[in-house]
Amino acid sequence: MRWSGRTDSHVGAEMRQLLDQAEQLEMLADQKDGYPRLEALRYIEDLQREALALRGTVQHTQAVLARQ
């Protein structure tokens, strides 16, 4: 800031503008890639985590039953 001669308000305004542009670019990227596809990928990841947790539960249950 010192070197450019800009004031805090100018820098703050430019930062807000850059953040707004970043949000717009992120929205455009989601649209380009197809939001439904991204949502489906997130859903698949959730299902994979849930399946992994259930496998752990099944293994635990099998171990408990084997001891009984």
Biopython code that builds the backbone (N, CA, C, O; Angstrom):
import numpy as np
from Bio.PDB.StructureBuilder import StructureBuilder

atoms = [
    (1, "MET", "N", (0.831, -1.192, 0.000)),
    (1, "MET", "CA", (0.000, 0.000, 0.000)),
    (1, "MET", "C", (0.873, 1.252, 0.000)),
    (1, "MET", "O", (0.596, 2.206, -0.727)),
    (2, "ARG", "N", (1.912, 1.248, 0.804)),
    (2, "ARG", "CA", (2.763, 2.438, 0.875)),
    (2, "ARG", "C", (3.352, 2.758, -0.478)),
    (2, "ARG", "O", (3.414, 3.920, -0.880)),
    (3, "TRP", "N", (3.789, 1.718, -1.185)),
    (3, "TRP", "CA", (4.450, 1.956, -2.455)),
    (3, "TRP", "C", (3.482, 2.423, -3.535)),
    (3, "TRP", "O", (3.852, 3.212, -4.404)),
    (4, "SER", "N", (2.265, 1.946, -3.484)),
    (4, "SER", "CA", (1.310, 2.296, -4.534)),
    (4, "SER", "C", (0.610, 3.609, -4.257)),
    (4, "SER", "O", (0.005, 4.189, -5.159)),
    (5, "GLY", "N", (0.682, 4.090, -3.026)),
    (5, "GLY", "CA", (-0.012, 5.327, -2.679)),
    (5, "GLY", "C", (-1.496, 5.145, -2.467)),
    (5, "GLY", "O", (-2.231, 6.128, -2.368)),
    (6, "ARG", "N", (-1.948, 3.920, -2.397)),
    (6, "ARG", "CA", (-3.375, 3.653, -2.212)),
    (6, "ARG", "C", (-3.737, 3.781, -0.743)),
    (6, "ARG", "O", (-2.915, 3.568, 0.148)),
    (7, "THR", "N", (-4.974, 4.131, -0.522)),
    (7, "THR", "CA", (-5.473, 4.216, 0.842)),
    (7, "THR", "C", (-6.147, 2.910, 1.216)),
    (7, "THR", "O", (-6.419, 2.072, 0.357)),
    (8, "ASP", "N", (-6.415, 2.742, 2.506)),
    (8, "ASP", "CA", (-7.086, 1.527, 2.976)),
    (8, "ASP", "C", (-8.433, 1.341, 2.293)),
    (8, "ASP", "O", (-8.800, 0.215, 1.957)),
    (9, "SER", "N", (-9.172, 2.415, 2.084)),
    (9, "SER", "CA", (-10.495, 2.284, 1.464)),
    (9, "SER", "C", (-10.381, 1.809, 0.021)),
    (9, "SER", "O", (-11.221, 1.036, -0.441)),
    (10, "HIS", "N", (-9.343, 2.264, -0.705)),
    (10, "HIS", "CA", (-9.158, 1.801, -2.082)),
    (10, "HIS", "C", (-8.814, 0.312, -2.103)),
    (10, "HIS", "O", (-9.343, -0.445, -2.916)),
    (11, "VAL", "N", (-7.932, -0.091, -1.212)),
    (11, "VAL", "CA", (-7.534, -1.497, -1.156)),
    (11, "VAL", "C", (-8.720, -2.360, -0.748)),
    (11, "VAL", "O", (-8.938, -3.426, -1.324)),
    (12, "GLY", "N", (-9.487, -1.911, 0.236)),
    (12, "GLY", "CA", (-10.665, -2.659, 0.670)),
    (12, "GLY", "C", (-11.670, -2.828, -0.453)),
    (12, "GLY", "O", (-12.229, -3.909, -0.642)),
    (13, "ALA", "N", (-11.900, -1.748, -1.201)),
    (13, "ALA", "CA", (-12.851, -1.815, -2.316)),
    (13, "ALA", "C", (-12.355, -2.775, -3.389)),
    (13, "ALA", "O", (-13.137, -3.539, -3.954)),
    (14, "GLU", "N", (-11.052, -2.734, -3.671)),
    (14, "GLU", "CA", (-10.500, -3.639, -4.678)),
    (14, "GLU", "C", (-10.578, -5.094, -4.208)),
    (14, "GLU", "O", (-10.855, -5.987, -5.008)),
    (15, "MET", "N", (-10.342, -5.333, -2.943)),
    (15, "MET", "CA", (-10.448, -6.693, -2.402)),
    (15, "MET", "C", (-11.869, -7.200, -2.512)),
    (15, "MET", "O", (-12.086, -8.350, -2.895)),
    (16, "ARG", "N", (-12.852, -6.356, -2.180)),
    (16, "ARG", "CA", (-14.260, -6.769, -2.313)),
    (16, "ARG", "C", (-14.585, -7.104, -3.759)),
    (16, "ARG", "O", (-15.280, -8.079, -4.044)),
    (17, "GLN", "N", (-14.068, -6.277, -4.675)),
    (17, "GLN", "CA", (-14.318, -6.516, -6.090)),
    (17, "GLN", "C", (-13.704, -7.854, -6.523)),
    (17, "GLN", "O", (-14.332, -8.619, -7.255)),
    (18, "LEU", "N", (-12.491, -8.129, -6.075)),
    (18, "LEU", "CA", (-11.838, -9.389, -6.431)),
    (18, "LEU", "C", (-12.580, -10.584, -5.844)),
    (18, "LEU", "O", (-12.708, -11.618, -6.500)),
    (19, "LEU", "N", (-13.069, -10.451, -4.616)),
    (19, "LEU", "CA", (-13.839, -11.536, -4.003)),
    (19, "LEU", "C", (-15.138, -11.774, -4.769)),
    (19, "LEU", "O", (-15.538, -12.919, -4.979)),
    (20, "ASP", "N", (-15.795, -10.690, -5.186)),
    (20, "ASP", "CA", (-17.025, -10.820, -5.981)),
    (20, "ASP", "C", (-16.731, -11.534, -7.301)),
    (20, "ASP", "O", (-17.494, -12.400, -7.731)),
    (21, "GLN", "N", (-15.621, -11.164, -7.936)),
    (21, "GLN", "CA", (-15.253, -11.805, -9.200)),
    (21, "GLN", "C", (-14.963, -13.293, -8.992)),
    (21, "GLN", "O", (-15.331, -14.128, -9.818)),
    (22, "ALA", "N", (-14.302, -13.611, -7.886)),
    (22, "ALA", "CA", (-14.005, -15.010, -7.592)),
    (22, "ALA", "C", (-15.295, -15.810, -7.420)),
    (22, "ALA", "O", (-15.404, -16.929, -7.920)),
    (23, "GLU", "N", (-16.268, -15.239, -6.717)),
    (23, "GLU", "CA", (-17.555, -15.922, -6.546)),
    (23, "GLU", "C", (-18.251, -16.114, -7.883)),
    (23, "GLU", "O", (-18.820, -17.175, -8.142)),
    (24, "GLN", "N", (-18.209, -15.094, -8.734)),
    (24, "GLN", "CA", (-18.839, -15.206, -10.054)),
    (24, "GLN", "C", (-18.161, -16.291, -10.887)),
    (24, "GLN", "O", (-18.833, -17.070, -11.564)),
    (25, "LEU", "N", (-16.831, -16.339, -10.837)),
    (25, "LEU", "CA", (-16.104, -17.362, -11.591)),
    (25, "LEU", "C", (-16.407, -18.762, -11.073)),
    (25, "LEU", "O", (-16.506, -19.713, -11.848)),
    (26, "GLU", "N", (-16.551, -18.879, -9.761)),
    (26, "GLU", "CA", (-16.895, -20.181, -9.189)),
    (26, "GLU", "C", (-18.281, -20.621, -9.646)),
    (26, "GLU", "O", (-18.492, -21.792, -9.962)),
    (27, "MET", "N", (-19.223, -19.683, -9.681)),
    (27, "MET", "CA", (-20.575, -20.016, -10.163)),
    (27, "MET", "C", (-20.528, -20.433, -11.626)),
    (27, "MET", "O", (-21.184, -21.398, -12.019)),
    (28, "LEU", "N", (-19.754, -19.709, -12.436)),
    (28, "LEU", "CA", (-19.642, -20.062, -13.851)),
    (28, "LEU", "C", (-19.010, -21.440, -14.027)),
    (28, "LEU", "O", (-19.425, -22.208, -14.895)),
    (29, "ALA", "N", (-18.018, -21.752, -13.214)),
    (29, "ALA", "CA", (-17.385, -23.065, -13.297)),
    (29, "ALA", "C", (-18.376, -24.158, -12.951)),
    (29, "ALA", "O", (-18.405, -25.201, -13.605)),
    (30, "ASP", "N", (-19.198, -23.927, -11.918)),
    (30, "ASP", "CA", (-20.220, -24.910, -11.562)),
    (30, "ASP", "C", (-21.203, -25.098, -12.705)),
    (30, "ASP", "O", (-21.611, -26.223, -12.996)),
    (31, "GLN", "N", (-21.584, -24.010, -13.351)),
    (31, "GLN", "CA", (-22.527, -24.107, -14.465)),
    (31, "GLN", "C", (-21.892, -24.837, -15.643)),
    (31, "GLN", "O", (-22.534, -25.659, -16.297)),
    (32, "LYS", "N", (-20.620, -24.525, -15.906)),
    (32, "LYS", "CA", (-19.929, -25.162, -17.018)),
    (32, "LYS", "C", (-19.799, -26.660, -16.786)),
    (32, "LYS", "O", (-20.045, -27.457, -17.692)),
    (33, "ASP", "N", (-19.418, -27.039, -15.586)),
    (33, "ASP", "CA", (-19.244, -28.461, -15.278)),
    (33, "ASP", "C", (-20.579, -29.158, -15.091)),
    (33, "ASP", "O", (-20.653, -30.386, -15.134)),
    (34, "GLY", "N", (-21.601, -28.407, -14.891)),
    (34, "GLY", "CA", (-22.915, -28.983, -14.672)),
    (34, "GLY", "C", (-23.142, -29.241, -13.204)),
    (34, "GLY", "O", (-22.646, -30.225, -12.655)),
    (35, "TYR", "N", (-23.884, -28.368, -12.570)),
    (35, "TYR", "CA", (-24.119, -28.475, -11.136)),
    (35, "TYR", "C", (-24.711, -29.825, -10.755)),
    (35, "TYR", "O", (-24.296, -30.398, -9.748)),
    (36, "PRO", "N", (-25.665, -30.358, -11.520)),
    (36, "PRO", "CA", (-26.202, -31.672, -11.147)),
    (36, "PRO", "C", (-25.110, -32.733, -11.070)),
    (36, "PRO", "O", (-25.165, -33.614, -10.212)),
    (37, "ARG", "N", (-24.116, -32.660, -11.961)),
    (37, "ARG", "CA", (-23.021, -33.621, -11.936)),
    (37, "ARG", "C", (-22.206, -33.461, -10.660)),
    (37, "ARG", "O", (-21.842, -34.452, -10.026)),
    (38, "LEU", "N", (-21.914, -32.210, -10.276)),
    (38, "LEU", "CA", (-21.150, -31.967, -9.053)),
    (38, "LEU", "C", (-21.921, -32.434, -7.828)),
    (38, "LEU", "O", (-21.348, -32.999, -6.897)),
    (39, "GLU", "N", (-23.226, -32.192, -7.841)),
    (39, "GLU", "CA", (-24.064, -32.636, -6.729)),
    (39, "GLU", "C", (-24.069, -34.160, -6.645)),
    (39, "GLU", "O", (-24.024, -34.729, -5.554)),
    (40, "ALA", "N", (-24.123, -34.812, -7.797)),
    (40, "ALA", "CA", (-24.111, -36.274, -7.825)),
    (40, "ALA", "C", (-22.782, -36.809, -7.293)),
    (40, "ALA", "O", (-22.756, -37.805, -6.570)),
    (41, "LEU", "N", (-21.678, -36.149, -7.651)),
    (41, "LEU", "CA", (-20.371, -36.582, -7.157)),
    (41, "LEU", "C", (-20.290, -36.443, -5.637)),
    (41, "LEU", "O", (-19.743, -37.313, -4.959)),
    (42, "ARG", "N", (-20.827, -35.365, -5.114)),
    (42, "ARG", "CA", (-20.839, -35.190, -3.652)),
    (42, "ARG", "C", (-21.698, -36.266, -2.988)),
    (42, "ARG", "O", (-21.344, -36.785, -1.929)),
    (43, "TYR", "N", (-22.817, -36.592, -3.610)),
    (43, "TYR", "CA", (-23.711, -37.621, -3.083)),
    (43, "TYR", "C", (-23.011, -38.977, -3.086)),
    (43, "TYR", "O", (-23.126, -39.742, -2.129)),
    (44, "ILE", "N", (-22.286, -39.273, -4.164)),
    (44, "ILE", "CA", (-21.540, -40.530, -4.248)),
    (44, "ILE", "C", (-20.488, -40.599, -3.157)),
    (44, "ILE", "O", (-20.313, -41.643, -2.529)),
    (45, "GLU", "N", (-19.785, -39.495, -2.925)),
    (45, "GLU", "CA", (-18.782, -39.469, -1.858)),
    (45, "GLU", "C", (-19.423, -39.714, -0.502)),
    (45, "GLU", "O", (-18.871, -40.438, 0.326)),
    (46, "ASP", "N", (-20.588, -39.116, -0.270)),
    (46, "ASP", "CA", (-21.307, -39.347, 0.987)),
    (46, "ASP", "C", (-21.676, -40.820, 1.142)),
    (46, "ASP", "O", (-21.523, -41.400, 2.217)),
    (47, "LEU", "N", (-22.161, -41.413, 0.059)),
    (47, "LEU", "CA", (-22.529, -42.829, 0.094)),
    (47, "LEU", "C", (-21.316, -43.719, 0.342)),
    (47, "LEU", "O", (-21.413, -44.716, 1.057)),
    (48, "GLN", "N", (-20.187, -43.367, -0.238)),
    (48, "GLN", "CA", (-18.973, -44.150, -0.019)),
    (48, "GLN", "C", (-18.544, -44.093, 1.449)),
    (48, "GLN", "O", (-18.148, -45.107, 2.023)),
    (49, "ARG", "N", (-18.624, -42.900, 2.056)),
    (49, "ARG", "CA", (-18.276, -42.775, 3.470)),
    (49, "ARG", "C", (-19.234, -43.580, 4.338)),
    (49, "ARG", "O", (-18.818, -44.237, 5.293)),
    (50, "GLU", "N", (-20.517, -43.525, 3.998)),
    (50, "GLU", "CA", (-21.520, -44.273, 4.754)),
    (50, "GLU", "C", (-21.293, -45.780, 4.620)),
    (50, "GLU", "O", (-21.409, -46.520, 5.597)),
    (51, "ALA", "N", (-20.968, -46.228, 3.405)),
    (51, "ALA", "CA", (-20.703, -47.655, 3.180)),
    (51, "ALA", "C", (-19.487, -48.105, 3.981)),
    (51, "ALA", "O", (-19.489, -49.196, 4.551)),
    (52, "LEU", "N", (-18.455, -47.278, 4.027)),
    (52, "LEU", "CA", (-17.264, -47.613, 4.800)),
    (52, "LEU", "C", (-17.600, -47.737, 6.288)),
    (52, "LEU", "O", (-17.130, -48.653, 6.963)),
    (53, "ALA", "N", (-18.408, -46.819, 6.788)),
    (53, "ALA", "CA", (-18.822, -46.875, 8.196)),
    (53, "ALA", "C", (-19.642, -48.129, 8.467)),
    (53, "ALA", "O", (-19.472, -48.769, 9.505)),
    (54, "LEU", "N", (-20.531, -48.485, 7.540)),
    (54, "LEU", "CA", (-21.350, -49.690, 7.718)),
    (54, "LEU", "C", (-20.496, -50.954, 7.673)),
    (54, "LEU", "O", (-20.761, -51.906, 8.408)),
    (55, "ARG", "N", (-19.474, -50.970, 6.818)),
    (55, "ARG", "CA", (-18.567, -52.121, 6.794)),
    (55, "ARG", "C", (-17.896, -52.299, 8.146)),
    (55, "ARG", "O", (-17.753, -53.419, 8.637)),
    (56, "GLY", "N", (-17.490, -51.197, 8.736)),
    (56, "GLY", "CA", (-16.882, -51.258, 10.062)),
    (56, "GLY", "C", (-17.843, -51.801, 11.096)),
    (56, "GLY", "O", (-17.455, -52.587, 11.960)),
    (57, "THR", "N", (-19.102, -51.385, 11.013)),
    (57, "THR", "CA", (-20.123, -51.876, 11.944)),
    (57, "THR", "C", (-20.349, -53.373, 11.756)),
    (57, "THR", "O", (-20.461, -54.118, 12.730)),
    (58, "VAL", "N", (-20.414, -53.808, 10.501)),
    (58, "VAL", "CA", (-20.607, -55.235, 10.216)),
    (58, "VAL", "C", (-19.435, -56.045, 10.752)),
    (58, "VAL", "O", (-19.642, -57.093, 11.365)),
    (59, "GLN", "N", (-18.219, -55.583, 10.534)),
    (59, "GLN", "CA", (-17.046, -56.294, 11.033)),
    (59, "GLN", "C", (-17.059, -56.372, 12.559)),
    (59, "GLN", "O", (-16.727, -57.407, 13.137)),
    (60, "HIS", "N", (-17.435, -55.295, 13.190)),
    (60, "HIS", "CA", (-17.511, -55.281, 14.647)),
    (60, "HIS", "C", (-18.577, -56.269, 15.149)),
    (60, "HIS", "O", (-18.349, -57.027, 16.092)),
    (61, "THR", "N", (-19.732, -56.239, 14.499)),
    (61, "THR", "CA", (-20.828, -57.133, 14.886)),
    (61, "THR", "C", (-20.413, -58.593, 14.695)),
    (61, "THR", "O", (-20.698, -59.440, 15.542)),
    (62, "GLN", "N", (-19.740, -58.880, 13.580)),
    (62, "GLN", "CA", (-19.265, -60.252, 13.336)),
    (62, "GLN", "C", (-18.273, -60.685, 14.403)),
    (62, "GLN", "O", (-18.306, -61.829, 14.856)),
    (63, "ALA", "N", (-17.396, -59.786, 14.805)),
    (63, "ALA", "CA", (-16.416, -60.118, 15.839)),
    (63, "ALA", "C", (-17.105, -60.386, 17.173)),
    (63, "ALA", "O", (-16.717, -61.300, 17.901)),
    (64, "VAL", "N", (-18.121, -59.596, 17.495)),
    (64, "VAL", "CA", (-18.860, -59.796, 18.752)),
    (64, "VAL", "C", (-19.596, -61.125, 18.717)),
    (64, "VAL", "O", (-19.582, -61.868, 19.698)),
    (65, "LEU", "N", (-20.241, -61.434, 17.589)),
    (65, "LEU", "CA", (-20.963, -62.705, 17.461)),
    (65, "LEU", "C", (-20.007, -63.894, 17.519)),
    (65, "LEU", "O", (-20.353, -64.939, 18.069)),
    (66, "ALA", "N", (-18.828, -63.744, 16.964)),
    (66, "ALA", "CA", (-17.865, -64.842, 16.985)),
    (66, "ALA", "C", (-17.400, -65.132, 18.405)),
    (66, "ALA", "O", (-17.107, -66.283, 18.730)),
    (67, "ARG", "N", (-17.326, -64.130, 19.244)),
    (67, "ARG", "CA", (-16.902, -64.318, 20.629)),
    (67, "ARG", "C", (-17.998, -64.955, 21.454)),
    (67, "ARG", "O", (-17.709, -65.570, 22.481)),
    (68, "GLN", "N", (-19.243, -64.829, 21.039)),
    (68, "GLN", "CA", (-20.360, -65.369, 21.834)),
    (68, "GLN", "C", (-20.579, -66.771, 21.492)),
    (68, "GLN", "O", (-21.473, -67.410, 22.047)),
]
sb = StructureBuilder()
sb.init_structure("model")
sb.init_model(0)
sb.init_chain("A")
sb.init_seg("    ")
for serial, (resi, resn, name, xyz) in enumerate(atoms, 1):
    if name == "N":
        sb.init_residue(resn, " ", resi, " ")
    sb.init_atom(name, np.array(xyz, "f"), 0.0, 1.0, " ", f" {name:<3s}", serial, name[0])
structure = sb.get_structure()
